[in-house]
Amino acid sequence: MALRSAQEYRESLRDDRSVFFRGRRVADITEHPVIRIAVEHAALEYTMACDARFRPLAVVEEDGELYNRFYQIPRCAQDLLIRAELIAATTREGATYPVLLREIGTEALFALYMVSTMLADRGKPHYLERVQRYYRYCRDHDLALSLAQTDVKGDRSLGPAAQQHPDYYLRKVAEHPGGIIVRGAKVHTSLAANANELIVFPTRAMRPGDEPYALSFALPLNTPGLKLIVSPHGSEPKNPIEHPISARRKMMETLTVFDDVFVPHERVFLDGEAELAGPLAINFVRFHRFTAVSYKLPLLELLAGAGAAVAEANGIAAAAHVRDKLTQLAAYHTIALALLRRAAAACTIEHGIAVPNTLLVNVAKYHFAHNYHQAVQTLQDLAGGLLVTAPAAEDLTNAATRDYIAKFLGGAKGLSAEQRLRLLYLIGDMTASDYGGYQEVLAVHAEGGFEAEKLQMYREYDFRTVAEYARKLAGI
């Protein structure tokens, strides 16, 4: 069972998991009017693997077995580049809405391989054996994975053990002969509602005294005591003409609650080794920000493409200031692409795994995040105020209004009113809707905020060498 179909994926989600949406438990997420949109969007990864156009990219063969390329452990720069290409391809098929059904989970597996190898070198080989078995289980059953990492944190000036509320960080509360009991919650958990397996990571470095919080493990999503409270953001019904992206695309986020959940020892990958909580979190981020830039590229392509298209539609493409704005959008995309490719080419091999260059990945991610809002402003400037004042899609067909729209809202070079409005609806969905707001918040906070990226850049940049060069030229 190395490769599953989209239908087999859907069927696997009917397992009596505890999912709550707007205060009510959802009996079947594949039939829920909102969550099923996320299910269908996520199913793209399974559909693509069966599609002749994408199969060479999405599927690999190893030892006579076929499996999804996301499960391929990267061993060289080329492996990283192909992975980035696959991530971008799935995002394009998702109309710039990321899919991430296995991307994040496999990044977690790569980080677990690295840290469990370190633990094996310290005399604890059982963690590595567990990780290897779990990896093969997920790969060979073509499972959809989610990662729960971000704790709710409470007072952020305090560490896990110093919190007034002991459950502000997920913790182990009991030990049993066959496993452990955990309690707490994780937030911003993408895809948990419609994944098969949930991998759990620590969110930060730990200190002595934080041992109960230094945890990593994995569970099926229907495990007793595991409760998924889904965020309703962007869930209102949308007209597919006015919202060509967000009416058909969605990714669910949850508050993931562990209400005294039993975890078998076989699925525990870190248990009290506080000194390795930080390395596990950081090694995941080194892969995750590479993925982040990979799935942002189609969005940057669309920003530039929509800018060029709407400039033509508005008859302003020849203006010097418009050419300048389009050049800015083109440079924004091209710099991110170049940094991503160079980060793969400059990878390091650690514990047999190719790791993207950490400095370049963080520069790329910061470049994207720091410039996104300006790019949105540029595209809105090119498009004009009709982004928020245009007539509704229904007015295009209403006999009482359609002729007025056809007469007054046509574009340059013979572009019909409907064609122009469809382009404006697309840009409005990208930049002036709840989906646009979602993307702007993601730019600031997803995969780590500005300060986290700058801190990693500061740590990775070789200030010592360049400072020595400066002192040499100064004669010091």
N, C-alpha and C positions, 0 to 999 in steps of 0.2 A: 504493500500500500504506500508506495513512494510518492505518488501524485494523486491529488484529489480533484474532483470537478467542483464547479461553483455550487451545484446542487448538493453534493455531499457536504460541502462546507456549511450551507444553510441548515441542512438536517442536523449537523453536529451541535447546533446552537439550541436545539429543543431539548434541554437537559434539566429543566426545573431550577435553573439558577435564580438567585434572589436579586432581581433588578427592580428598582423603584423609579418611577417617573412622575413628577408632580404629585407626590404623596400617595401614589397607588402602586401596588406591586403589578409587574407586567407578567402575564401568564406565558406569552410566547413572543419573544422579541422579533421574530421574523414576520409577525403579523401586525405589530404595533405601527400605527400610522407615521410616527416619527422615527423610531429606532430602526424600522425596516429600511429606511432610506440609507442609513449608515451601513446596514448589512449588505445591501445591494452595491453600495459604493465599494466596500471592502472586498466583495466577491470579485472585483476586477482582477485582483492578483491571481485568482484561480482561473478565471476566464482567459487571461493573457497567456498563462502557461499552456493552455490547450489550443491556442491560436497559432496557426502556422507562421503568421507575421512576426510573432514575438517569441516563439518557442526556442529558437537558438540562443536568444538572450536570456530567457527566463528559466531555462532548464539546463542542468548539467548532468553528465554521466560519470560515475566513479565506481570502479570495480563491478561494472556491468549493471549498476543500479542507477535509475534516474531519480533526481530530486530537484527541488526548487533552488535556484541559484542563490537566493538569500541565505540559504544554509551553508553555502560554500565558505569555508574558513579562508580568508585571504592570506596568501603566502607570498605575494609579490605586488609590485605597483600595478601591474596589469590587472590583477584580480580586483584591486580597489577601483580602478577606472571602469571596469565592466560593471561592478556593483553600482557605481555612481550613475552609469548610463541606464541601468535597469530602474533605479529609483526615479530618475528623470522621466523615463518612458511611462512608468505607471502614473506619475503625477500628470503628465500630458494627457493620458487617457482619462484621467479623473478631472479634466478641465481645470487644472492647476490646484485642485483640492488634493492634498496628500493622502495616500492610502495607508501606508505604514503598518500593514497587517502583520508583517514579519520583520520589517526593517529594524524596529526598535528592539524587539525581543532577541534577534540574532546578535545585535550589538552587545546586549547584556550577556549572551552566551560567550562571545569572544572575550569580554572582560572577565567572566568567571573562569574561563580556561587559563588566563594569565595569572590571576590571583590564586587559583587552586594549585597551579604549578609551583608558585612561591610557597604555599602551605606544604606541598609535598616535599619540597627541599628542606622544610623545617621539621620534618618527621610526621606529617599528617597527610599521608597519601590517600586516605579515604575520601577526602573532599574532591580530589581530582577524579577518582573513580566514579563518584556520584555524578559529577558534571559531565563526564564522558558518556555515561549511560543515559542521562537525561537528554543530552544533545542528540544522541542517536534516536531516542524515542521520539522527540519532536520532529526531527528531520524525516525519519522513516514513515511517520504518520502524517506528514505534511500539515502540521498544526499551525493555527493562528496564535500569535503570542502578543501579550501585553506586558508592560513593565510598570510596577508601582514603586516609585522611588521617593517622591517628595512628601515628607512628613508635614503635618499641620503646624508644628513648631512652637506654637504658643508665644512665649517671650523670646524673641530671636536673639536677645543679648545673652541668653543662658544656654548652656549645653543640655543634652537630653536628661541627664540624671539630676540636674538642678532645677528643673521645671516645677512649678507649683502643682501642676496636674501631671502625674506620672505617665499618662497615656498620650501626651502631645507628640511623642515619638513612639513608633511601633516598638514593642518590647516582648521579650519572653517572660511569661509569668509562671510557668510551671514546666517541669521535666517529667516525662513518662517513660516507661521502658521502651516503647516503640516510637517515641517522638517527643515533640515539644508543643506547648500551648502558647499562642501569641495573641496579643491584644493591642489595639490602637487603630490608627487610620492613616491612609495616604490620600493625597489630593492631586488634582491635575492628572488623573490616570487615563491616558488616552486608550481607547479601543477596548477597555476591559469588558464592557457590556457585550461585545460581540467577538471576543477572542475565545480560544479553547483553553489556553494556559496563561496563568499570571505568574510572572517572575517578580520577586521582591528584592529590592536593594536598599542599603543604607543611603541616606541623603547627604551625609557629610562625614568628615573625619571625626573619630571618637577618641576619648581620653580614658585613662584608668578610672574606673568607677562607672563607665558607660557600657560595660560588657553586656548587660541584658538587651541593649539596643543595637549591638553590632550583629545584625542578622541578615542573612540572605537565604531565600528558599523559593520553592515553586509549588503551585497548587492548580488543580483544575478549577474552572470558574464556578462550578456547582458545588464546591466544598461547603459543608454545613458551617454556619457562622459567618461566612463571607457574604457581605451585603454591598451592593452597588447602587449608589444614589446618583442618578444621571442628571447632569446639568441641562436645563431646558434652553440654554442660549441658542437663538437662531432657529427655534423649532416651529415658529408660526408658519402656517401654510403659505406658499408663494406661487405666484403666477410664473410658469416656466418661460414665458416670453420676456417678462420684465426682469426675471432672475435666472438667466440661462445657466449659471453655475450652481448657485446655492439651492435652487428648487429641486435639483436632482442629486446633490452631493452633500454628504455630512459625515463628520467624525464625532463620536460621542466621547465626552469626558465625564469622569465620575469621582465622587467622594467614595473611596473604597474602605469599607469598615471591616475590621477583623474582630469579631465578637467572640473572644476565647476560641480561636480556631486551632484545631489539631493539625500539626504538620509532621508526617512520618520522617524519621531520621534520614531515610534514603533520599528525601527531597530537600534536605538542609545543606546549604553550601557554605555558610559562615555562621558560627554559633559562639559568640563571645570573644572572638579574636579582634579586639578593639583597634589594634594597631593596623589592621588591614581593611578597615571600613573605608578609610579615606582613599587608599589606592584602588579599591574596587569601584568606588564612585567616580574617581578621576579617569580610570581606564575606560569606563563606559562612555564618559563625556568625550573622550578623544575620538571615539568612533561616531558618537551621536551628532556632534557638530559637523562632521564630514557629511553625514546623511542629511543634516539640516540644509547645508548649502546645496547639496545635490537636488533636493526637492524644491528649493527656492528658485532654481534656474528657470524652469518653465514659467513661473510667475513673472520673473524679470523679462523673459522673452515676450510674454503677453503685454506687459506694461509698455515695452517699446513698440510692439506691433500695433496695439490699440492706439497708441499715440500717433503713429504714422498714419493709420487708417482714418482716425477722426480729423486729423489735420487736413487730409485730402477731402474728406466729406464736408468740412467747413470752408474749404477753399483758401486755406491759409498756409499751405505747405511750402510755398515759395518765400514766405517772410523770413528775414534773417533771424529774428528772435525765436521763431518756431524751429528752424534748423538747429539753432543752438540748444533748444530744449530737447529735441530728438537726439542730438549728439550726446547730451548728458545721460539720457535713458540708455542709449547704446553702450556708453562707457561703463555705466553702472552694471549692466549685465555682463559685459566682456571682462571686466576686472574680476568679478566673482567667479566666472568660468575659468579664467587663467589661474587664479589662486587655488581653486579646487584641483585642477589638473596638476599643478606644481606640488601641492600637498601630497597627492598620490605618488608622484614621481620621486619625491624626497622622503618617502616613508622609511621607517626603521623596522627591523625584524626583531621582535621581542617574544621570547618563548615560542618561536616558530611561527608567529603571526605577524602579518604586515600591518603596521599601525600608521595611519596618515600623520604627516608632519604636524606636530601639535601647534607650533607657532603659526604656520601658514593657515591651518584650519581656523584658528581663533581670529586671525586677521580677516579671513574671508567672511566668517560669521559676523564679526563686528562691522565690516564694510557693508554687508547686507542690512543689518539691523539699524545701523547709524544713519543710513541714507534712505531707508524705505519711506518714511513719512514725506521727505522732500520729493521723492519720485511720485508718490500719490498726488501731492500738490501740483506737480508739473503736469501730470495727466489730466487732472481736473481742470487746470488752466487751459489746456488745449481743447478740452471737450466743451466747456461752457456750462452755463447755469441750467440748461435743459436736463442735466443729470438728475436734478431734483424737482424740476417744474414741468417736465414733459407729460403729455396726456397718458392715460392708462392704456394697457394693451387692448382692453375691451373697446376702446374708442376707435381702434383701427378697423373694426368690423361693424360697429354700430352704424346703421344706415343714416342716423341723424347727425353723425359727427365725422364719418370717415372721409367724406369729400373735402371738408375743411382741412383736415390733417394732410391729405394728399396735396392740396393746393398750397398750403402755407409752410409746411415743414420739410420740403424736399431739400436735398443737398447739392453740392457742387458736382459738375460733370454728369448730370443726369441721374444722380442717385435718388431713388424714390424716397418718399417720406418714411415708409415702413423700413426700408433698408437703413436709413440714417438713424431712426429711432431704435432699431435692434442693436446697432453699434453703441448708441448711448445707453441703452439698457444694460449691455454687457459691462461698460465702464462703470455705470452706476452700481451694479452688483459687486464689482471689484473694489470700489472705493467709497461708496456712499450708502451702503446697506449694513445690516447687522453682520453679514459676511465680511464686508470691508473693514468694519470695526474689529471683527475677530482676527483678521489678518494683521491689523495694526498692533493689536495687543500681543499677538504671537511674535511679531518682529521685536518687541521690547523684551518679552519674558521667556519665550520658548527656547529650550535647549540651553538655558542659562542667560541671565541678564547682562547688560552692558558691563557692569563692574566685574562680574565673574569672568567675562571674556578678556577685559583689560588686565585683570590680575594674572590670568594664564599667559597672556602675551608678555607681561613684565617678567614673569618667572622664566619664560622660555628664551627671551631675547638675550643675546650675548653682549651685555653691557660692558663686561670686563675687557673684552678684546677691543671694542671700539674706543673705550676710555683710554686704554693703553696707547692706542694709535694717536688719539688727541694729545695725550701728554708727551708722546715722542715728538710730534710736530711742534709742540710748544717749548721743547727743550727742557722738559722737566724730568 
